[in-house]
Amino acid sequence: MMFPQLENLVNVDEDVTDERYGHYPDRRPISELLYYGLILADKPAGPTSHEVVAWVKRILEIEKAGHSGTLDPGATGLLPIGLGEGTKALGVLLLGPKEYYALARLHAHAPADKIRRVMQEFTGEIYQRPPQRSSVKRVTRVRTVYAFDYIEDYDRLILMRVLCQAGTYIRKIIYDIGEVLSPGATMVELRRTQVSNLYEKDGLVRLHDLADAYQRYKETGDEEKLRRLIRPIEHCLEGIRGITVRDTAVDALCHGAPLAVPGVIAVPKDLRAGELVGVYTLKGEIVGLAEAAMTKEQIEESARGVAFVMKRLIMRPDTYPKAWRSRGEHAAAPDVAVRPEVDLGKLESDDV
């Protein structure tokens, strides 16, 4: 399996991977898939997002799972859920847009052309203060609405599509539109259909299907249905570009070391210094997220030095054999010095 983020990379060195260590993402054993997996859950109306995650953990008998982007109890649709260490990759999804279909009820009739004009006023950068029922500090902030479409109407019900930045409250937009129109408006229903590079059309997972697939796997060993419902976590990282590293560099990176030039195999041809990238093994497994310290040209021209600084670690240490030595021992790679993990910047995950 070749992920889009690993296509069209330029080799700066050559190497081969050792088949004895790690796993190609689409060939992970189920035990590993439950540790580096992604579920595109179809959240039903009623439960909170946290309850859905709790049910997934109970169904799959795992200890760790998390979601990206909170949906209100009454909202439905796409809820990305990371399994195990895969939860550490979900923050990248907050960098991409989100799409919603909302049903609003006007408190009084208003002409359709007037409603469309007001919707256009809420397209682009808008100021928004989170509603009282929210888990973030209620301060005015700027959010971007990329598209705001009037789909259809029936009496005082309006169906609309919103493509917006993460952290945008749809019910607050509808309330504000109602205030501009003067009679007021209330959100009746909301469904999320896109989170960054993940779409409803790709197929969502219902919890009872997940439970059935897991029980079938436990009782008969049949993995087919479970593999259709749980994807490799690398799918949620298609929104940022990737680089590949040699096997001997992986374990040092998993312990927080920066990536030195000798460990780099392939990078994007127009790599920018300061760019956030995914770091992958030659098998396509995600190791973590890193910030580029050099351009492609600088990497090609250098024999040593730090090329990437790790920002978030995803792969567990000892997945690949140790090819570096502790302080006080002769270092196998003198450019690699162990550093503590640096967390990504805090990203807001509240949406509706």
Sequence and secondary structure as in RCSB ss.txt:
>XXXX:A:sequence
MMFPQLENLVNVDEDVTDERYGHYPDRRPISELLYYGLILADKPAGPTSHEVVAWVKRILEIEKAGHSGTLDPGA
TGLLPIGLGEGTKALGVLLLGPKEYYALARLHAHAPADKIRRVMQEFTGEIYQRPPQRSSVKRVTRVRTVYAFDY
IEDYDRLILMRVLCQAGTYIRKIIYDIGEVLSPGATMVELRRTQVSNLYEKDGLVRLHDLADAYQRYKETGDEEK
LRRLIRPIEHCLEGIRGITVRDTAVDALCHGAPLAVPGVIAVPKDLRAGELVGVYTLKGEIVGLAEAAMTKEQIE
ESARGVAFVMKRLIMRPDTYPKAWRSRGEHAAAPDVAVRPEVDLGKLESDDV
>XXXX:A:secstr
   GGGTTEEESS     TTSS  GGG  HHHHTTEEEEEEEE SSS HHHHHHHHHHHHT S EEESSB  TT 
EEEEEEEEEGGGGGGGGGGGS EEEEEEEEESS   HHHHHHHHHHTSEEEEE   SS SS    EEEEEEEEEE
EEEETTEEEEEEEE TT  HHHHHHHHHHHHSS EEEEEEEEEEETTEEGGG  B HHHHHHHHHHHHHH   HH
HHHHSEEGGGGGTTS EEEE HHHHHHHHTT  EEGGGEEEEETT  TT EEEEE TTS EEEEEEESS HHHHH
H SSSEEEEEEEE S TTSS   S  TTS  SSTT              B  
